[in-house]
Each structure stands twice: as structure tokens, then as C-alpha cells.
Amino acid sequence: MGQAAYGMREWENATNHFGQISKEFPSNKAVAVPYKNAVFRLIEQKHGKFDFKKMFLESKKDKTELDVADFMGPIEIAKIDGKGRGIIASKDIKSGTLLAVSKAFASGYDQDYDGFLITINLIRRDGGTAAQMLQVIQAMKNLQNNPKRAKEVYDLYAGADDTVTNEEILFGVIDAARIQRISAFNRFASDDLAPGVNFAKFAGIKDNSHLFILPSYFNHSCLANAHRTFYGDVMVIHATVDIKKGEEICLSYVSPLLEYSVRKQKFNAWKFTCNCELCAIDSKDKFSVKRDQMIAEFGEYARANKSSPNRVIAKGEPILKKVYVYN
């Protein structure tokens, strides 16, 4: 029963079951490790005490699945005008405060697909990957194994045209179409804040796709007041500025270093328009496109001549002066 509760991420039940065995059979050494782990998970969940150094080291392993609890800091899910649901501060928050730790409900990795796959995502109208497909399949398997988590998954945003948001799904039923929509609008990848489309391959990062529960409620802002960090299949979110009670807390879905037209195109896939201060400025800046083109051209030149840094510097200095002029 303790192992079952642990597998279902019910840390207090697991701790109680293991503790009962340890009390009644003190010589039973087999229960010592799972009992200690359950206690650690309970402390993480209630107090947000995590061994981030250990998490960081473990995350360096290939396709790491960390054993940690979920944690929800001084935040709450609330209705946001014009945005549906979002995350707000439940009290005044200082910069650097731990806001959330969330283990992915389901993950997918391209190395688990033995072959080459090209797909079209008709929901977001963009290209799909093997990792995304495997993440959807894994989500359905996890719901089949633990139907008690169905409500928190099915409650996630499934698109503006979703007509069954409030429809009750019978216990144990796997709504594959809904899970596909939920995954399409809520998935994360460990490199999705990279400023360039080729960053992942350049950095040696393999394609991955994760579905998180709590992080999916954070709305987007290019000038976000919170930042996420990945440790394998775990997302950790900290406040990056002081936040007042009741203020909305946002993450950046894409790198704010991307040019405005590219950011706008990516937002279309999520079916929203970003009205943050950066987008408002960029939309009115007549030189924005010209600067982006200059920087993109220099980036290509720098990559083609990376073995000749002096040549890159000589090319970059006059371009930097031009970019400054167009500011």
C-alpha cells in the first residue's frame, strides 16, 4: 500500500503506510529507504525544501526522470480578464522566491522513436515531432494507470473552440482527442526559450516534450515576471521581480530576443495576441524589421566564419553601430 501510494504521488499516505510498518516491524530494513524517500517528498510538497544541486546533477543524465514532489508556493489559479484562467500572487512576493516545482505528468523523447517522423499538427497548424507524439501516448497511458488524475488533466485548456470543457468524463474513460488538444496547447520543451530555431541542435539538446499541470496555467508575457528552469522532466519556477498580492504572474513562452514578426507568428499557434510592453513598442517601431534582418544576416556570417573570430569582430562592429543608429 505504501508503494502504491508513492507511485500515485500521495506522499502523506505513503509516509503513514511506511511509518506503520517501521513501527510494527523495526527490524525490517527493506522499508527504511522508501520510508525516507516518502518523508523527503512530503517535506518538498509542504515546505518547498528541495535539493536543487542534486536535481541539477541528476538532470545531466540522458532522459532523466527525477523523483521529486510537486510544490505550489504563494500563488493561486484565478480568472484573468481577457485571458481566461491564469496565476496570481496570493501574497506579496520577493524576487527570487520559489513559486512552483512541477514534475511532468507525461513526457516524450525523440530517441524513443526508432525511425524518422514528419507530422503536421492540425490543431496548432504547425509541424509535429516524434517527442510530441510520444508525450500524448504517454499521457493516455498514465491516465489509464491512474484515473484519479483525470480531472486535473482534463481541466487544462484545450482550445478556444473546445465545446466540452465542462462535460464530465466518466471515470476511467480516456478521451484521446481531448488529450491531443490539451497537449498541443500546453506542452513545454526544455529548449523552448532558445532565441534561435537551430539552438537545440547546436547545443546538442535532443527533442523532448512535456505536459505539466500547474505550469500550464501561467499565461505569457515577453517581459515576464517569473522564469522557469528545467531539471530533466521537472520544471522549477522562480519570481524574477518583486510581485504584489493579486498581480498576475507570467512566463515567457518564447524567447523575447526573437524578432517581433516571429514572436507574433508563434503566438498565433496558441490563438492569442501578446499585448505586453515589448510587443507594443515593437509593433510601432518602423525600424524593428530592418534591425532584425541585419542581426540575422550577421548571425549567419558569424556561424560561417566561427573559425576566424577577428573577421567576425571586424564585420560585427560596423553592423552594431548601424543597429544603434536605427534605435
RASUL-V613785 format. One line per field, one symbol per residue. ss: DSSP state (H for helix, E for strand, L for the rest). Layout:
ss: ???
This chain:
ss: LHHHHHHLLLHHHHHHHHHHHHHHLLLLLHHHHHHHHHHHHHHHHHHLLLLHHHHHHHHLLLLLLLLLLLEELLEEEEEELLLEEEEEELLLELLLLEEEEEELLEEEEHHHLLLLLLEEELLLLEEELHHHHHHHHHHHHHHHHLHHHHHHHHLLLLLLLLLLLLLLLLLLLLLHHHHHHHHHHHLELLLLLLLLLLHHHHHLLLLEEEELLHHHHLEELLLLLEEEEEELLEEEEEELLLELLLLEEEELLLLLLLLHHHHHHHHHHHLLLLLLHHHHHHHHLLLHHHHHHHHHHHHHHHHHLLLLHHHHHHHHHHHHHHHHHLL
